Amino acid sequence: MTLFDLGSPELEGHKGAGDIKEPPSASSMPLAARMRPRNFGEYVGQQQIIGEGRVLRKAIEADQLPSIILWGPPGSGKTTLAHVIANVSRFYFVPMSAVTAGVADLRRVIDEARKRRKATGQRTILFIDEIHRFNKSQQDAILPYVENGEVTFIGATTENPSFEVISALLSRCRVFTLDALTDEEVKTIVERAVKDKENGLAELKVNLAEDAFRLLVTAANGDARVALNALEMAAQAVKAGKDGTRSISLTDIEESMQKRALLYDKAGDQHYDFISALHKTLRGSDPDAALYWLGRMLEAGEDPLYIIRRLIRFASEDVGMADPQALVVAVAAQQAIHFVGMPECNLALAQTVVYLATAPKSNSLYTAYTRVQRDVETTRNDPVPLHLRNAPTKLMKNLGYGKGYKYAHDYEGHFVEQQNLPESMKSKRYYFPSEQGFEKTVLARLRAWWGSRMDKKE
């Protein structure tokens, strides 16, 4: 459930509680801006944080709002909520965009806020849209004024605040997470826009075909602004019939939207969430889900080389010796990507994903190397045993290099038991093969060669 965000135009500061400057004439504003909610009674969803009786709602209505950060995807209501707060509170409200504002602008706003409070007692809300675009020094500039209460800070961001907001500022704010709109909520907003006489399209007598309505809602992907912009473009492009009705077809919506905007940020959370989903569905041996997450990434423009690097890792980490061909297939796909590029290489990636998903799984290699890393870091780095060293010079031979080494090919089955680890590590075991796929054959070979040693537990 979520409130929808219809953009963040720069505004002059205002006193709140309805004392807002007159906006530009309705005819000059986009539909999305005209339909922006003005109070709690008009917006759709987001009841989990601003519903009746919720802590944030009560704090806003009591003019006791703490500094907060609103985190959510595009169109989820961050800017809209800030403007609703401005409308219903007694704070003086100053909106800024991190895209255009700098430290000098911040200092000017703070200075004015200080003077205003001294003269009238009125507190100031400083709203900074896209706060993640401020660098560390710019965010540091806000910190002392938030800390001493000279302004109440509201930040809005589409990026994870844990990574994009400095820890000192983050610790002084409450973070509220906004979700994308559901299809039902987008539908409600579109219906309102079609019927609204004051700010909507009622005067145009829009008649939206059912299949066009479905596409508009689905392709918006939870962003009301996308839906309203496409609806407005279609409504303006379609000629009115004899009865004055503008009938919008599926084709009209397809043309106005062009291509569905996929929610994916190659530098943000989606980048990591999607690759995590792909990795885990591969590990879960689900080729359908794995193909879906692969498609979501590729169609949104993810670098196929990033994906194949992760798949090559998966081939060894989660399949390993259960199917050694998995690594061969993954590396072949990497070569295909270099050779043909996108979009032709998408099938090579799809083939690799299906192969990995349906291959037997074993993490024995991964756990074996983890044990090795631990011992390398925590135990003595003893020298190589003399019998395992080469002796290319007479001096080395005199020192015992290579003495007593048993050449495996001289023995039956091309195997002979000898100590291959330093004395202090001679009883160590790292690799414990599973009984999955080809690794079951590997386990049988090792048992034939090493006998009871293979029964030693981890």
LUMDREN-806661 format. One line per 10 residues: their letters; for each residue x, y negated, z negated of C-alpha. Coordinates in steps of 0.001 Angstrom, whole numbers. Each point is the difference from the previous one (the first is absolute). Layout:
# residues N
a	X Y Z; ... $
***
This chain:
# residues 458
mtlfdlgspe	0 0 0; 1422 -3366 867; -524 -3652 586; 790 -1090 3524; 2670 -2534 854; -717 -2350 2869; 3294 -1843 127; 1926 -2632 -1870; -115 -3474 1585; 1991 -2704 -1744 $
leghkgagdi	-2304 -2141 -2142; 427 -3087 -2110; -211 610 -3725; -3448 -303 -1539; -1617 -6 -3406; -2006 3217 259; -3543 618 -1263; -1426 -997 3369; 2024 -3211 319; 1584 933 3355 $
keppsassmp	823 -2142 2993; -2362 348 2906; 1350 2578 2461; 315 -705 3708; -3261 133 1936; -1400 3512 360; 222 -142 3756; 3778 -358 -142; 584 2847 -2459; 325 3690 896 $
laarmrprnf	-2835 2265 -1071; 2274 1712 -2510; 692 -3330 -1725; -3651 -1085 85; -1079 3263 -1640; 2499 -206 -2835; -1706 732 -3356; -293 -2983 -2314; -906 1685 -3281; -291 3368 -1708 $
geyvgqqqii	-3496 484 1347; 1085 -121 3652; 2982 2241 306; -98 3687 760; 1533 2683 -2211; 3075 -164 -2235; -2187 728 -3002; 2722 1978 -1755; 1856 -3234 -811; -2544 -2818 322 $
gegrvlrkai	-3300 1699 -689; -2297 -1275 -2743; 1627 564 -3385; 3475 733 1360; 2910 -1638 -1801; 1147 -2058 3001; -3550 -1227 707; -478 -1050 -3630; 3366 -1756 -74; -862 -1940 3161 $
eadqlpsiil	-3427 -1039 -1255; 1445 -1034 -3373; 2760 -2081 1657; 2554 2192 -1770; 1625 1461 3096; 3565 1262 -563; 2615 -40 2737; -786 2838 2399; 1229 1657 3180; -2542 1327 2493 $
wgppgsgktt	1390 2924 1997; -1875 1576 2886; -37 659 3752; -956 -2654 2566; -3661 -946 -236; -435 1404 -3499; -973 -3265 -1682; 3080 -1515 -1570; -445 -3508 1377; -3774 161 -273 $
lahvianvsr	183 871 -3683; 2352 -2933 -597; -2485 -2368 1661; -2915 1436 -1965; 1991 -665 -3175; 512 -3559 1220; -3724 -432 575; -1192 1309 -3362; 2737 -1188 -2373; 911 -3363 -1504 $
fyfvpmsavt	3636 290 1007; 1523 -2348 2538; 830 2332 2911; 3055 -398 2237; 439 2556 2799; 3333 506 1747; 1372 2445 2532; 3430 1531 -544; 426 -72 3783; 146 -3813 132 $
agvadlrrvi	688 -1171 -3555; 3377 -450 -1662; 1506 -817 -3388; -499 -3750 554; -3745 592 507; -133 2060 -3187; 1706 -2711 -2030; -2387 -2628 1341; -3026 2133 -944; 1414 697 -3476 $
dearkrrkat	728 -3674 -588; -3552 -935 990; -1416 2807 -2180; 1981 -1286 -2980; -1273 -3563 504; -3581 1184 544; -63 2004 -3201; 1485 -2869 -1980; -2524 -2483 1428; -3189 2096 58 $
gqrtilfide	755 3273 -1779; -888 1937 3151; 2124 3078 698; 1209 990 3482; -133 3272 1912; 2861 393 2447; -1012 2522 2670; 2807 1265 2242; -1086 2173 2890; 2478 2593 1294 $
ihrfnksqqd	2214 -403 -3056; 2215 2838 1305; 1332 -2450 2618; 1656 -2081 -2704; 3605 1012 -604; 1429 599 -3473; 1101 -3591 -583; -3418 -1327 1063; -1747 2418 -2354; 2444 -977 -2752 $
ailpyvenge	-1117 -3609 482; -3574 936 -990; 981 1965 -3080; 570 -2700 -2664; -3295 -1728 759; -1955 3240 -220; 1802 884 -3214; -711 -3303 -1740; -3586 -154 1270; 299 -3169 2049 $
vtfigatten	-1835 1839 2802; -2059 3158 238; 1462 1978 2869; -1922 2130 2518; 2105 1840 2561; -1349 2011 2923; 1975 2657 1840; -430 2917 2351; 3303 1483 -1215; 686 2029 -3122 $
psfevisall	728 -2579 -2750; 2387 2461 -1648; 2368 -514 2910; -866 -3482 1269; -543 -2052 -3164; 2876 -626 -2400; -333 1924 -3251; 26 -3123 -2198; -3007 -1471 1826; -1725 3368 235 $
srcrvftlda	264 510 -3762; -1876 -3261 -592; -2909 872 2293; -2796 2543 49; -99 1922 3264; -3428 794 1459; -180 2448 2894; -2603 -610 2698; -1102 2795 2317; -894 -133 3667 $
ltdeevktiv	-3673 -419 837; -2015 3128 559; -1848 372 3294; -3284 -629 -1826; 1321 -3288 -1356; 1217 -1124 3416; -3427 933 1348; -1692 -2155 -2649; 2212 -2974 860; -641 335 3735 $
eravkdkeng	-3751 242 -581; 104 -3163 -2102; 1902 -1845 2699; -2515 1004 2673; -2962 -1139 -2108; 1448 -3076 -1727; -1654 -3184 1307; 2267 -2520 -1727; 3474 1392 696; -534 3132 2046 $
laelkvnlae	-1203 946 3477; -3765 -38 -543; -471 -2896 2447; 1712 2032 2752; -2543 2831 -458; 2638 2703 68; -1189 3525 706; 2787 2461 -809; -364 3459 1582; 236 2863 -2480 $
dafrllvtaa	3130 1559 1538; 1610 -3453 218; -812 -584 -3676; 1628 3324 -944; 3171 -790 1928; 203 -3503 -1455; -218 1356 -3556; 2353 2947 506; 2649 -1864 1998; 109 -2801 -2570 $
ngdarvalna	1772 2498 -2258; -1289 -1616 -3178; 758 -3595 1019; -3082 -2235 198; 1933 -2747 1735; 830 2334 2896; -3660 1013 346; -1339 -3564 -119; 2579 -1342 2444; -818 2733 2514 $
lemaaqavka	-3736 -511 -490; 295 -3736 575; 2084 433 3151; -2491 2478 1442; -2978 -2196 -904; 1534 -3043 1683; 981 1945 3125; -3386 1646 615; -2569 -2082 1889; -3430 -417 -1509 $
gkdgtrsisl	-2910 1764 1681; -3256 -1616 1071; -1336 304 -3530; 3166 -1561 -1424; 1316 3279 -1454; 3689 860 322; 269 3782 323; 3444 1272 -1001; 939 3405 1406; 2687 2518 -914 $
tdieesmqkr	2099 -1249 2907; -237 -3575 -1288; 1333 1046 -3415; 2748 2123 1563; 1159 -2960 2058; -166 -2448 -2892; 2005 2282 -2283; 2345 1259 2741; 1815 2504 -2203; -693 992 -3532 $
allydkagdq	2417 -1624 -2420; 1596 2836 -1946; 792 -704 -3649; 3684 798 -123; 2993 -2048 -1051; 3336 1458 1024; 1741 -1951 -2737; -2606 450 -2717; -1804 2598 -2080; -1731 1684 2945 $
hydfisalhk	3408 863 1461; 824 2036 -3114; -3516 1243 -762; -482 1453 3476; 3369 1745 181; -681 1404 -3474; -3361 1298 1207; 1642 1574 3052; 2731 1657 -2066; -2422 1377 -2574 $
tlrgsdpdaa	-2493 1348 2538; 2862 1730 1824; 1077 1534 -3303; -3609 1037 -510; 26 1826 3379; -2898 -2039 1394; 681 -694 3711; -3242 -1948 504; 676 -2487 -2787; 3646 -279 1025 $
lywlgrmlea	-977 -838 3593; -2465 -2596 -1250; 2599 -1849 -2124; 2512 238 2834; -2556 -1550 2354; -835 -2784 -2439; 3664 -942 -158; 829 268 3697; -3119 -1803 1233; 670 -2838 -2449 $
gedplyiirr	3468 -487 1462; 2269 1809 -2456; 3520 716 1268; 31 3668 1132; 3660 257 -1014; -974 -778 -3595; -2569 2789 109; 2368 2564 1507; 2664 -799 -2589; -2481 959 -2676 $
lirfasedvg	-1056 3119 1900; 3623 1121 341; 372 -417 -3747; -3204 1978 -535; 1269 2829 2214; 2832 623 -2446; -1612 -1099 -3252; -3344 1803 206; 470 2693 2674; 3703 659 -199 $
madpqalvva	1152 3591 450; -3585 1265 57; 121 -1008 3683; 3393 -1323 1144; -1538 -838 3398; -1923 -2844 -1651; 3127 -2154 -43; 709 882 3635; -3515 -1062 1025; 239 -3266 -1958 $
vaaqqaihfv	3382 -928 1486; -1296 851 3484; -2881 -2429 -601; 2518 -2676 -984; 1729 516 3342; -3352 -178 1802; -745 -3340 -1673; 3301 -1423 1252; -545 1463 3472; -3620 -971 745 $
gmpecnlala	-1002 -2506 -2703; -3567 -990 -877; -2707 805 879; 1264 3150 1756; 1885 1286 -3059; -3182 73 -2098; -641 3614 1035; 3526 1057 -941; -651 -1459 -3447; -3418 1680 -126 $
qtvvylatap	1584 3338 913; 2594 -412 -2735; -2639 -912 -2572; -2111 3056 839; 3089 2261 -62; 1065 -1300 -3412; -3515 191 -1418; -446 3612 1092; 3527 1181 -891; 624 2032 -3189 $
ksnslytayt	1141 -2282 -2811; 2985 167 -2344; 1740 -2704 -2008; 2867 2312 -1012; 2554 -2036 1954; -1206 -3229 -1589; 151 1365 -3546; 3373 1668 701; 1587 -3242 1112; -1571 -1874 -2920 $
rvqrdvettr	1746 2418 -2376; 3267 -513 1853; -331 -3788 -274; -635 285 -3733; 3073 2184 -576; 2231 -2160 2189; -981 -3012 -2099; 123 1629 -3452; 2713 2713 38; 3786 17 465 $
ndpvplhlrn	1109 -382 3611; 2356 2975 -92; 2365 656 2916; -659 2555 2741; 1171 3494 -1084; 3415 801 1498; -1194 3020 1990; -2511 -2192 1897; 2580 -2590 1077; 1781 -12 3357 $
aptklmknlg	3798 398 -34; 1330 -1671 3161; 3493 -535 -1514; 2544 2239 -1736; -162 -2156 -3117; -3742 544 -252; 451 3754 389; 2617 -15 -2757; -2451 -1837 -2229; -2545 2806 504 $
ygkgykyahd	-2317 -1694 2495; -2113 2644 1707; 1429 2838 -2116; -2518 2768 -635; -2573 -1301 2470; -2170 2787 1409; -841 -422 3712; -3658 1031 298; 324 1392 3537; 2471 2618 -1223 $
yeghfveqqn	-2672 1623 -2152; -3019 2185 747; -3052 -2045 864; 2253 -3055 299; -488 -707 -3688; 2197 216 -3092; -718 -1269 -3489; 2424 -2566 -1356; -92 -3107 -2187; -743 -3111 2074 $
lpesmkskry	-636 -2557 -2762; 2403 -1581 -2486; 568 2113 -3113; -2154 -2281 -2167; -2907 326 2445; 311 3663 966; -3328 1063 -1485; -1993 -2827 1617; -2844 597 2450; -1680 -2740 1998 $
yfpseqgfek	-1940 1566 2837; -2987 2130 -971; -1722 1125 3225; -3755 372 25; -1818 2870 1664; -1602 -2295 2581; 495 554 3726; 3574 542 1178; 1299 -724 -3489; -1264 3408 -1079 $
tvlarlraww	2538 1502 2447; 2697 -2281 -1400; -818 1163 -3521; 282 3656 1049; 3435 -629 1536; 1275 -1774 -3091; -1222 2818 -2229; 1789 2542 2189; 3239 -1994 -225; -29 -1265 -3583 $
gsrmdkke	-2189 2512 -1805; -764 -853 -3627; 1318 -3546 390; -3157 -799 1969; -2163 990 -2966; 1480 -2781 -2102; -2724 -2486 -819; 189 -3728 519 $
***
